């Protein structure tokens, strides 16, 4: 199972809000704390989940395409 923001916060000994601020490049985090969180993220091989981020932001960067017949190699006019 992949690491979560909670795992990173626990390893870096900071709150999940601080980890979130580091991920979102907020200027409210000191450079020392930012480096501590980034180190924990590297050690845990953490990468933010794009789907979870989309749920909180209420926007996704996904494009859908409907094709009526996948067996036809040409799209209808």
PyMOL Python script that loads the backbone (N, CA, C, O; Angstrom):
from pymol import cmd

cmd.read_pdbstr("""\
ATOM      1  N   UNK A   1       0.843  -1.186   0.000  1.00  0.00           N
ATOM      2  CA  UNK A   1       0.000   0.000   0.000  1.00  0.00           C
ATOM      3  C   UNK A   1       0.881   1.239   0.000  1.00  0.00           C
ATOM      4  O   UNK A   1       1.906   1.284   0.680  1.00  0.00           O
ATOM      5  N   UNK A   2       0.475   2.239  -0.764  1.00  0.00           N
ATOM      6  CA  UNK A   2       1.278   3.453  -0.871  1.00  0.00           C
ATOM      7  C   UNK A   2       1.101   4.345   0.355  1.00  0.00           C
ATOM      8  O   UNK A   2       0.124   4.239   1.097  1.00  0.00           O
ATOM      9  N   UNK A   3       2.066   5.212   0.537  1.00  0.00           N
ATOM     10  CA  UNK A   3       2.058   6.115   1.684  1.00  0.00           C
ATOM     11  C   UNK A   3       0.980   7.179   1.525  1.00  0.00           C
ATOM     12  O   UNK A   3       0.643   7.576   0.409  1.00  0.00           O
ATOM     13  N   UNK A   4       0.450   7.630   2.643  1.00  0.00           N
ATOM     14  CA  UNK A   4      -0.578   8.666   2.639  1.00  0.00           C
ATOM     15  C   UNK A   4      -0.018   9.930   3.273  1.00  0.00           C
ATOM     16  O   UNK A   4       1.088   9.944   3.812  1.00  0.00           O
ATOM     17  N   UNK A   5      -0.807  10.979   3.194  1.00  0.00           N
ATOM     18  CA  UNK A   5      -0.416  12.259   3.805  1.00  0.00           C
ATOM     19  C   UNK A   5      -0.277  12.102   5.327  1.00  0.00           C
ATOM     20  O   UNK A   5       0.512  12.797   5.966  1.00  0.00           O
ATOM     21  N   UNK A   6      -1.061  11.174   5.889  1.00  0.00           N
ATOM     22  CA  UNK A   6      -0.981  10.906   7.329  1.00  0.00           C
ATOM     23  C   UNK A   6       0.358  10.269   7.690  1.00  0.00           C
ATOM     24  O   UNK A   6       0.944  10.594   8.723  1.00  0.00           O
ATOM     25  N   UNK A   7       0.843   9.362   6.841  1.00  0.00           N
ATOM     26  CA  UNK A   7       2.137   8.719   7.069  1.00  0.00           C
ATOM     27  C   UNK A   7       3.270   9.733   7.000  1.00  0.00           C
ATOM     28  O   UNK A   7       4.196   9.694   7.811  1.00  0.00           O
ATOM     29  N   UNK A   8       3.196  10.632   6.039  1.00  0.00           N
ATOM     30  CA  UNK A   8       4.221  11.664   5.889  1.00  0.00           C
ATOM     31  C   UNK A   8       4.220  12.578   7.113  1.00  0.00           C
ATOM     32  O   UNK A   8       5.279  12.914   7.642  1.00  0.00           O
ATOM     33  N   UNK A   9       3.034  12.976   7.558  1.00  0.00           N
ATOM     34  CA  UNK A   9       2.926  13.863   8.723  1.00  0.00           C
ATOM     35  C   UNK A   9       3.511  13.197   9.970  1.00  0.00           C
ATOM     36  O   UNK A   9       4.208  13.833  10.760  1.00  0.00           O
ATOM     37  N   UNK A  10       3.220  11.926  10.128  1.00  0.00           N
ATOM     38  CA  UNK A  10       3.727  11.189  11.302  1.00  0.00           C
ATOM     39  C   UNK A  10       5.247  11.092  11.258  1.00  0.00           C
ATOM     40  O   UNK A  10       5.912  11.306  12.271  1.00  0.00           O
ATOM     41  N   UNK A  11       5.800  10.770  10.091  1.00  0.00           N
ATOM     42  CA  UNK A  11       7.256  10.624   9.957  1.00  0.00           C
ATOM     43  C   UNK A  11       7.966  11.960  10.155  1.00  0.00           C
ATOM     44  O   UNK A  11       9.026  12.014  10.779  1.00  0.00           O
ATOM     45  N   UNK A  12       7.391  13.031   9.629  1.00  0.00           N
ATOM     46  CA  UNK A  12       8.019  14.352   9.745  1.00  0.00           C
ATOM     47  C   UNK A  12       7.693  15.034  11.073  1.00  0.00           C
ATOM     48  O   UNK A  12       8.253  16.083  11.394  1.00  0.00           O
ATOM     49  N   UNK A  13       6.776  14.427  11.848  1.00  0.00           N
ATOM     50  CA  UNK A  13       6.345  14.979  13.136  1.00  0.00           C
ATOM     51  C   UNK A  13       5.743  16.379  12.988  1.00  0.00           C
ATOM     52  O   UNK A  13       6.068  17.309  13.726  1.00  0.00           O
ATOM     53  N   UNK A  14       4.842  16.482  11.991  1.00  0.00           N
ATOM     54  CA  UNK A  14       4.096  17.716  11.761  1.00  0.00           C
ATOM     55  C   UNK A  14       2.631  17.345  11.551  1.00  0.00           C
ATOM     56  O   UNK A  14       2.293  16.162  11.509  1.00  0.00           O
ATOM     57  N   UNK A  15       1.770  18.334  11.421  1.00  0.00           N
ATOM     58  CA  UNK A  15       0.353  18.068  11.171  1.00  0.00           C
ATOM     59  C   UNK A  15       0.116  17.784   9.693  1.00  0.00           C
ATOM     60  O   UNK A  15       0.949  18.096   8.842  1.00  0.00           O
ATOM     61  N   UNK A  16      -1.039  17.184   9.407  1.00  0.00           N
ATOM     62  CA  UNK A  16      -1.373  16.923   8.002  1.00  0.00           C
ATOM     63  C   UNK A  16      -1.603  18.236   7.257  1.00  0.00           C
ATOM     64  O   UNK A  16      -1.396  18.312   6.046  1.00  0.00           O
ATOM     65  N   UNK A  17      -2.026  19.257   7.974  1.00  0.00           N
ATOM     66  CA  UNK A  17      -2.208  20.575   7.354  1.00  0.00           C
ATOM     67  C   UNK A  17      -0.864  21.126   6.873  1.00  0.00           C
ATOM     68  O   UNK A  17      -0.791  21.751   5.815  1.00  0.00           O
ATOM     69  N   UNK A  18       0.185  20.899   7.638  1.00  0.00           N
ATOM     70  CA  UNK A  18       1.520  21.352   7.241  1.00  0.00           C
ATOM     71  C   UNK A  18       1.993  20.603   6.005  1.00  0.00           C
ATOM     72  O   UNK A  18       2.569  21.202   5.097  1.00  0.00           O
ATOM     73  N   UNK A  19       1.756  19.300   5.964  1.00  0.00           N
ATOM     74  CA  UNK A  19       2.126  18.514   4.782  1.00  0.00           C
ATOM     75  C   UNK A  19       1.366  19.029   3.569  1.00  0.00           C
ATOM     76  O   UNK A  19       1.940  19.172   2.490  1.00  0.00           O
ATOM     77  N   UNK A  20       0.083  19.306   3.741  1.00  0.00           N
ATOM     78  CA  UNK A  20      -0.725  19.832   2.652  1.00  0.00           C
ATOM     79  C   UNK A  20      -0.185  21.174   2.171  1.00  0.00           C
ATOM     80  O   UNK A  20      -0.142  21.438   0.970  1.00  0.00           O
ATOM     81  N   UNK A  21       0.221  22.014   3.105  1.00  0.00           N
ATOM     82  CA  UNK A  21       0.784  23.322   2.722  1.00  0.00           C
ATOM     83  C   UNK A  21       2.080  23.164   1.933  1.00  0.00           C
ATOM     84  O   UNK A  21       2.337  23.917   0.995  1.00  0.00           O
ATOM     85  N   UNK A  22       2.896  22.178   2.317  1.00  0.00           N
ATOM     86  CA  UNK A  22       4.137  21.929   1.579  1.00  0.00           C
ATOM     87  C   UNK A  22       3.813  21.442   0.168  1.00  0.00           C
ATOM     88  O   UNK A  22       4.427  21.890  -0.800  1.00  0.00           O
ATOM     89  N   UNK A  23       2.861  20.538   0.052  1.00  0.00           N
ATOM     90  CA  UNK A  23       2.472  19.998  -1.257  1.00  0.00           C
ATOM     91  C   UNK A  23       1.948  21.114  -2.157  1.00  0.00           C
ATOM     92  O   UNK A  23       2.233  21.131  -3.355  1.00  0.00           O
ATOM     93  N   UNK A  24       1.184  22.043  -1.586  1.00  0.00           N
ATOM     94  CA  UNK A  24       0.580  23.129  -2.356  1.00  0.00           C
ATOM     95  C   UNK A  24       1.449  24.377  -2.440  1.00  0.00           C
ATOM     96  O   UNK A  24       0.988  25.426  -2.890  1.00  0.00           O
ATOM     97  N   UNK A  25       2.704  24.271  -2.009  1.00  0.00           N
ATOM     98  CA  UNK A  25       3.686  25.371  -2.078  1.00  0.00           C
ATOM     99  C   UNK A  25       3.225  26.644  -1.378  1.00  0.00           C
ATOM    100  O   UNK A  25       3.404  27.745  -1.900  1.00  0.00           O
ATOM    101  N   UNK A  26       2.635  26.493  -0.204  1.00  0.00           N
ATOM    102  CA  UNK A  26       2.217  27.652   0.573  1.00  0.00           C
ATOM    103  C   UNK A  26       3.443  28.319   1.185  1.00  0.00           C
ATOM    104  O   UNK A  26       4.415  27.650   1.536  1.00  0.00           O
ATOM    105  N   UNK A  27       3.390  29.631   1.308  1.00  0.00           N
ATOM    106  CA  UNK A  27       4.505  30.352   1.923  1.00  0.00           C
ATOM    107  C   UNK A  27       4.371  30.440   3.442  1.00  0.00           C
ATOM    108  O   UNK A  27       5.144  31.147   4.087  1.00  0.00           O
ATOM    109  N   UNK A  28       3.407  29.736   4.017  1.00  0.00           N
ATOM    110  CA  UNK A  28       3.193  29.759   5.462  1.00  0.00           C
ATOM    111  C   UNK A  28       4.060  28.734   6.204  1.00  0.00           C
ATOM    112  O   UNK A  28       3.953  28.606   7.423  1.00  0.00           O
ATOM    113  N   UNK A  29       4.911  28.009   5.484  1.00  0.00           N
ATOM    114  CA  UNK A  29       5.748  26.973   6.085  1.00  0.00           C
ATOM    115  C   UNK A  29       7.199  27.430   6.048  1.00  0.00           C
ATOM    116  O   UNK A  29       7.678  27.925   5.028  1.00  0.00           O
ATOM    117  N   UNK A  30       7.892  27.260   7.168  1.00  0.00           N
ATOM    118  CA  UNK A  30       9.302  27.652   7.209  1.00  0.00           C
ATOM    119  C   UNK A  30      10.123  26.712   6.330  1.00  0.00           C
ATOM    120  O   UNK A  30       9.715  25.587   6.041  1.00  0.00           O
ATOM    121  N   UNK A  31      11.270  27.194   5.921  1.00  0.00           N
ATOM    122  CA  UNK A  31      12.135  26.407   5.038  1.00  0.00           C
ATOM    123  C   UNK A  31      12.624  25.136   5.734  1.00  0.00           C
ATOM    124  O   UNK A  31      12.754  24.091   5.097  1.00  0.00           O
ATOM    125  N   UNK A  32      12.890  25.220   7.015  1.00  0.00           N
ATOM    126  CA  UNK A  32      13.346  24.057   7.789  1.00  0.00           C
ATOM    127  C   UNK A  32      12.265  22.973   7.807  1.00  0.00           C
ATOM    128  O   UNK A  32      12.553  21.799   7.574  1.00  0.00           O
ATOM    129  N   UNK A  33      11.036  23.369   8.081  1.00  0.00           N
ATOM    130  CA  UNK A  33       9.915  22.416   8.117  1.00  0.00           C
ATOM    131  C   UNK A  33       9.645  21.863   6.728  1.00  0.00           C
ATOM    132  O   UNK A  33       9.370  20.673   6.576  1.00  0.00           O
ATOM    133  N   UNK A  34       9.720  22.712   5.718  1.00  0.00           N
ATOM    134  CA  UNK A  34       9.495  22.283   4.337  1.00  0.00           C
ATOM    135  C   UNK A  34      10.491  21.181   3.956  1.00  0.00           C
ATOM    136  O   UNK A  34      10.109  20.182   3.346  1.00  0.00           O
ATOM    137  N   UNK A  35      11.763  21.365   4.316  1.00  0.00           N
ATOM    138  CA  UNK A  35      12.784  20.364   4.000  1.00  0.00           C
ATOM    139  C   UNK A  35      12.532  19.063   4.766  1.00  0.00           C
ATOM    140  O   UNK A  35      12.738  17.973   4.231  1.00  0.00           O
ATOM    141  N   UNK A  36      12.087  19.179   6.014  1.00  0.00           N
ATOM    142  CA  UNK A  36      11.790  17.992   6.821  1.00  0.00           C
ATOM    143  C   UNK A  36      10.645  17.187   6.196  1.00  0.00           C
ATOM    144  O   UNK A  36      10.706  15.959   6.141  1.00  0.00           O
ATOM    145  N   UNK A  37       9.619  17.870   5.732  1.00  0.00           N
ATOM    146  CA  UNK A  37       8.473  17.197   5.110  1.00  0.00           C
ATOM    147  C   UNK A  37       8.881  16.588   3.774  1.00  0.00           C
ATOM    148  O   UNK A  37       8.498  15.458   3.471  1.00  0.00           O
ATOM    149  N   UNK A  38       9.647  17.313   2.978  1.00  0.00           N
ATOM    150  CA  UNK A  38      10.084  16.788   1.686  1.00  0.00           C
ATOM    151  C   UNK A  38      10.963  15.552   1.860  1.00  0.00           C
ATOM    152  O   UNK A  38      10.878  14.609   1.074  1.00  0.00           O
ATOM    153  N   UNK A  39      11.798  15.559   2.883  1.00  0.00           N
ATOM    154  CA  UNK A  39      12.642  14.396   3.169  1.00  0.00           C
ATOM    155  C   UNK A  39      11.775  13.194   3.531  1.00  0.00           C
ATOM    156  O   UNK A  39      12.029  12.082   3.066  1.00  0.00           O
ATOM    157  N   UNK A  40      10.752  13.411   4.358  1.00  0.00           N
ATOM    158  CA  UNK A  40       9.844  12.330   4.727  1.00  0.00           C
ATOM    159  C   UNK A  40       9.088  11.808   3.508  1.00  0.00           C
ATOM    160  O   UNK A  40       8.859  10.604   3.386  1.00  0.00           O
ATOM    161  N   UNK A  41       8.701  12.706   2.609  1.00  0.00           N
ATOM    162  CA  UNK A  41       8.003  12.304   1.392  1.00  0.00           C
ATOM    163  C   UNK A  41       8.900  11.428   0.511  1.00  0.00           C
ATOM    164  O   UNK A  41       8.441  10.444  -0.070  1.00  0.00           O
ATOM    165  N   UNK A  42      10.169  11.791   0.419  1.00  0.00           N
ATOM    166  CA  UNK A  42      11.111  11.005  -0.373  1.00  0.00           C
ATOM    167  C   UNK A  42      11.351   9.632   0.251  1.00  0.00           C
ATOM    168  O   UNK A  42      11.373   8.621  -0.451  1.00  0.00           O
ATOM    169  N   UNK A  43      11.528   9.601   1.562  1.00  0.00           N
ATOM    170  CA  UNK A  43      11.784   8.333   2.254  1.00  0.00           C
ATOM    171  C   UNK A  43      10.606   7.375   2.141  1.00  0.00           C
ATOM    172  O   UNK A  43      10.792   6.162   2.040  1.00  0.00           O
ATOM    173  N   UNK A  44       9.400   7.919   2.158  1.00  0.00           N
ATOM    174  CA  UNK A  44       8.200   7.080   2.061  1.00  0.00           C
ATOM    175  C   UNK A  44       7.761   6.861   0.614  1.00  0.00           C
ATOM    176  O   UNK A  44       6.800   6.134   0.361  1.00  0.00           O
ATOM    177  N   UNK A  45       8.456   7.484  -0.332  1.00  0.00           N
ATOM    178  CA  UNK A  45       8.096   7.418  -1.753  1.00  0.00           C
ATOM    179  C   UNK A  45       6.648   7.864  -1.949  1.00  0.00           C
ATOM    180  O   UNK A  45       5.862   7.202  -2.628  1.00  0.00           O
ATOM    181  N   UNK A  46       6.317   9.000  -1.340  1.00  0.00           N
ATOM    182  CA  UNK A  46       4.959   9.546  -1.387  1.00  0.00           C
ATOM    183  C   UNK A  46       4.774  10.386  -2.640  1.00  0.00           C
ATOM    184  O   UNK A  46       5.639  11.185  -2.999  1.00  0.00           O
ATOM    185  N   UNK A  47       3.647  10.200  -3.296  1.00  0.00           N
ATOM    186  CA  UNK A  47       3.242  11.100  -4.374  1.00  0.00           C
ATOM    187  C   UNK A  47       1.764  11.395  -4.185  1.00  0.00           C
ATOM    188  O   UNK A  47       0.989  10.481  -3.905  1.00  0.00           O
ATOM    189  N   UNK A  48       1.355  12.647  -4.329  1.00  0.00           N
ATOM    190  CA  UNK A  48      -0.049  13.013  -4.111  1.00  0.00           C
ATOM    191  C   UNK A  48      -0.978  12.256  -5.054  1.00  0.00           C
ATOM    192  O   UNK A  48      -0.653  12.041  -6.222  1.00  0.00           O
ATOM    193  N   UNK A  49      -2.128  11.858  -4.540  1.00  0.00           N
ATOM    194  CA  UNK A  49      -3.126  11.145  -5.325  1.00  0.00           C
ATOM    195  C   UNK A  49      -3.959  12.162  -6.100  1.00  0.00           C
ATOM    196  O   UNK A  49      -4.639  12.998  -5.506  1.00  0.00           O
ATOM    197  N   UNK A  50      -3.902  12.086  -7.427  1.00  0.00           N
ATOM    198  CA  UNK A  50      -4.596  13.058  -8.281  1.00  0.00           C
ATOM    199  C   UNK A  50      -6.113  12.964  -8.118  1.00  0.00           C
ATOM    200  O   UNK A  50      -6.804  13.982  -8.168  1.00  0.00           O
ATOM    201  N   UNK A  51      -6.626  11.775  -7.929  1.00  0.00           N
ATOM    202  CA  UNK A  51      -8.076  11.606  -7.775  1.00  0.00           C
ATOM    203  C   UNK A  51      -8.540  12.220  -6.460  1.00  0.00           C
ATOM    204  O   UNK A  51      -9.572  12.890  -6.421  1.00  0.00           O
ATOM    205  N   UNK A  52      -7.790  12.000  -5.388  1.00  0.00           N
ATOM    206  CA  UNK A  52      -8.158  12.579  -4.101  1.00  0.00           C
ATOM    207  C   UNK A  52      -8.078  14.109  -4.158  1.00  0.00           C
ATOM    208  O   UNK A  52      -8.919  14.798  -3.581  1.00  0.00           O
ATOM    209  N   UNK A  53      -7.085  14.625  -4.841  1.00  0.00           N
ATOM    210  CA  UNK A  53      -6.967  16.078  -4.981  1.00  0.00           C
ATOM    211  C   UNK A  53      -8.149  16.646  -5.749  1.00  0.00           C
ATOM    212  O   UNK A  53      -8.658  17.714  -5.411  1.00  0.00           O
ATOM    213  N   UNK A  54      -8.585  15.940  -6.776  1.00  0.00           N
ATOM    214  CA  UNK A  54      -9.719  16.403  -7.578  1.00  0.00           C
ATOM    215  C   UNK A  54     -10.997  16.429  -6.760  1.00  0.00           C
ATOM    216  O   UNK A  54     -11.848  17.295  -6.962  1.00  0.00           O
ATOM    217  N   UNK A  55     -11.136  15.492  -5.843  1.00  0.00           N
ATOM    218  CA  UNK A  55     -12.334  15.468  -4.999  1.00  0.00           C
ATOM    219  C   UNK A  55     -12.406  16.692  -4.097  1.00  0.00           C
ATOM    220  O   UNK A  55     -13.482  17.260  -3.907  1.00  0.00           O
ATOM    221  N   UNK A  56     -11.282  17.098  -3.546  1.00  0.00           N
ATOM    222  CA  UNK A  56     -11.297  18.253  -2.647  1.00  0.00           C
ATOM    223  C   UNK A  56     -11.396  19.570  -3.418  1.00  0.00           C
ATOM    224  O   UNK A  56     -11.996  20.530  -2.934  1.00  0.00           O
ATOM    225  N   UNK A  57     -10.809  19.616  -4.613  1.00  0.00           N
ATOM    226  CA  UNK A  57     -10.851  20.838  -5.411  1.00  0.00           C
ATOM    227  C   UNK A  57     -12.123  20.943  -6.242  1.00  0.00           C
ATOM    228  O   UNK A  57     -12.428  22.009  -6.777  1.00  0.00           O
ATOM    229  N   UNK A  58     -12.856  19.860  -6.352  1.00  0.00           N
ATOM    230  CA  UNK A  58     -14.089  19.793  -7.134  1.00  0.00           C
ATOM    231  C   UNK A  58     -13.854  20.125  -8.604  1.00  0.00           C
ATOM    232  O   UNK A  58     -14.719  20.695  -9.269  1.00  0.00           O
ATOM    233  N   UNK A  59     -12.683  19.764  -9.098  1.00  0.00           N
ATOM    234  CA  UNK A  59     -12.406  19.897 -10.522  1.00  0.00           C
ATOM    235  C   UNK A  59     -11.419  18.805 -10.919  1.00  0.00           C
ATOM    236  O   UNK A  59     -10.543  18.423 -10.143  1.00  0.00           O
ATOM    237  N   UNK A  60     -11.582  18.313 -12.144  1.00  0.00           N
ATOM    238  CA  UNK A  60     -10.688  17.281 -12.635  1.00  0.00           C
ATOM    239  C   UNK A  60     -10.119  17.714 -13.971  1.00  0.00           C
ATOM    240  O   UNK A  60     -10.718  18.526 -14.676  1.00  0.00           O
ATOM    241  N   UNK A  61      -8.987  17.183 -14.310  1.00  0.00           N
ATOM    242  CA  UNK A  61      -8.363  17.500 -15.583  1.00  0.00           C
ATOM    243  C   UNK A  61      -8.443  16.270 -16.485  1.00  0.00           C
ATOM    244  O   UNK A  61      -7.426  15.773 -16.971  1.00  0.00           O
ATOM    245  N   UNK A  62      -9.669  15.788 -16.701  1.00  0.00           N
ATOM    246  CA  UNK A  62      -9.898  14.592 -17.498  1.00  0.00           C
ATOM    247  C   UNK A  62     -10.831  14.928 -18.643  1.00  0.00           C
ATOM    248  O   UNK A  62     -11.799  15.670 -18.474  1.00  0.00           O
ATOM    249  N   UNK A  63     -10.539  14.383 -19.796  1.00  0.00           N
ATOM    250  CA  UNK A  63     -11.362  14.590 -20.974  1.00  0.00           C
ATOM    251  C   UNK A  63     -11.995  13.259 -21.342  1.00  0.00           C
ATOM    252  O   UNK A  63     -11.307  12.241 -21.412  1.00  0.00           O
ATOM    253  N   UNK A  64     -13.299  13.259 -21.577  1.00  0.00           N
ATOM    254  CA  UNK A  64     -14.005  12.040 -21.971  1.00  0.00           C
ATOM    255  C   UNK A  64     -14.351  12.076 -23.445  1.00  0.00           C
ATOM    256  O   UNK A  64     -14.583  13.143 -24.014  1.00  0.00           O
ATOM    257  N   UNK A  65     -14.384  10.895 -24.064  1.00  0.00           N
ATOM    258  CA  UNK A  65     -14.713  10.793 -25.476  1.00  0.00           C
ATOM    259  C   UNK A  65     -15.681   9.634 -25.650  1.00  0.00           C
ATOM    260  O   UNK A  65     -15.392   8.507 -25.246  1.00  0.00           O
ATOM    261  N   UNK A  66     -16.833   9.916 -26.254  1.00  0.00           N
ATOM    262  CA  UNK A  66     -17.829   8.883 -26.504  1.00  0.00           C
ATOM    263  C   UNK A  66     -17.727   8.434 -27.956  1.00  0.00           C
ATOM    264  O   UNK A  66     -17.789   9.250 -28.876  1.00  0.00           O
ATOM    265  N   UNK A  67     -17.571   7.133 -28.150  1.00  0.00           N
ATOM    266  CA  UNK A  67     -17.496   6.555 -29.489  1.00  0.00           C
ATOM    267  C   UNK A  67     -18.654   5.577 -29.619  1.00  0.00           C
ATOM    268  O   UNK A  67     -18.757   4.639 -28.829  1.00  0.00           O
ATOM    269  N   UNK A  68     -19.533   5.781 -30.607  1.00  0.00           N
ATOM    270  CA  UNK A  68     -20.728   4.943 -30.708  1.00  0.00           C
ATOM    271  C   UNK A  68     -20.439   3.489 -31.063  1.00  0.00           C
ATOM    272  O   UNK A  68     -21.167   2.598 -30.625  1.00  0.00           O
ATOM    273  N   UNK A  69     -19.401   3.232 -31.839  1.00  0.00           N
ATOM    274  CA  UNK A  69     -19.133   1.856 -32.265  1.00  0.00           C
ATOM    275  C   UNK A  69     -17.613   1.656 -32.302  1.00  0.00           C
ATOM    276  O   UNK A  69     -16.940   2.197 -33.179  1.00  0.00           O
ATOM    277  N   UNK A  70     -17.075   0.888 -31.361  1.00  0.00           N
ATOM    278  CA  UNK A  70     -15.628   0.714 -31.288  1.00  0.00           C
ATOM    279  C   UNK A  70     -15.116  -0.250 -32.354  1.00  0.00           C
ATOM    280  O   UNK A  70     -13.908  -0.303 -32.588  1.00  0.00           O
ATOM    281  N   UNK A  71     -15.982  -1.003 -33.000  1.00  0.00           N
ATOM    282  CA  UNK A  71     -15.530  -1.936 -34.039  1.00  0.00           C
ATOM    283  C   UNK A  71     -15.311  -1.234 -35.367  1.00  0.00           C
ATOM    284  O   UNK A  71     -14.603  -1.762 -36.224  1.00  0.00           O
ATOM    285  N   UNK A  72     -15.904  -0.048 -35.566  1.00  0.00           N
ATOM    286  CA  UNK A  72     -15.749   0.714 -36.792  1.00  0.00           C
ATOM    287  C   UNK A  72     -14.488   1.564 -36.671  1.00  0.00           C
ATOM    288  O   UNK A  72     -14.393   2.385 -35.759  1.00  0.00           O
ATOM    289  N   UNK A  73     -13.506   1.387 -37.578  1.00  0.00           N
ATOM    290  CA  UNK A  73     -12.249   2.159 -37.465  1.00  0.00           C
ATOM    291  C   UNK A  73     -12.414   3.624 -37.838  1.00  0.00           C
ATOM    292  O   UNK A  73     -11.515   4.423 -37.574  1.00  0.00           O
ATOM    293  N   UNK A  74     -13.529   3.998 -38.441  1.00  0.00           N
ATOM    294  CA  UNK A  74     -13.758   5.387 -38.833  1.00  0.00           C
ATOM    295  C   UNK A  74     -14.920   5.962 -38.023  1.00  0.00           C
ATOM    296  O   UNK A  74     -15.937   5.302 -37.807  1.00  0.00           O
ATOM    297  N   UNK A  75     -14.743   7.193 -37.586  1.00  0.00           N
ATOM    298  CA  UNK A  75     -15.809   7.863 -36.852  1.00  0.00           C
ATOM    299  C   UNK A  75     -16.864   8.359 -37.839  1.00  0.00           C
ATOM    300  O   UNK A  75     -16.510   8.772 -38.943  1.00  0.00           O
ATOM    301  N   UNK A  76     -18.148   8.332 -37.475  1.00  0.00           N
ATOM    302  CA  UNK A  76     -19.168   8.815 -38.395  1.00  0.00           C
ATOM    303  C   UNK A  76     -19.070  10.326 -38.597  1.00  0.00           C
ATOM    304  O   UNK A  76     -18.577  11.049 -37.731  1.00  0.00           O
ATOM    305  N   UNK A  77     -19.541  10.786 -39.740  1.00  0.00           N
ATOM    306  CA  UNK A  77     -19.502  12.220 -40.076  1.00  0.00           C
ATOM    307  C   UNK A  77     -20.547  12.986 -39.344  1.00  0.00           C
ATOM    308  O   UNK A  77     -20.653  14.201 -39.510  1.00  0.00           O
TER     309      UNK A  77
END
""", "prot")
cmd.dss("prot")
cmd.show_as("cartoon", "prot")
cmd.util.cbc("prot")
cmd.orient("prot")
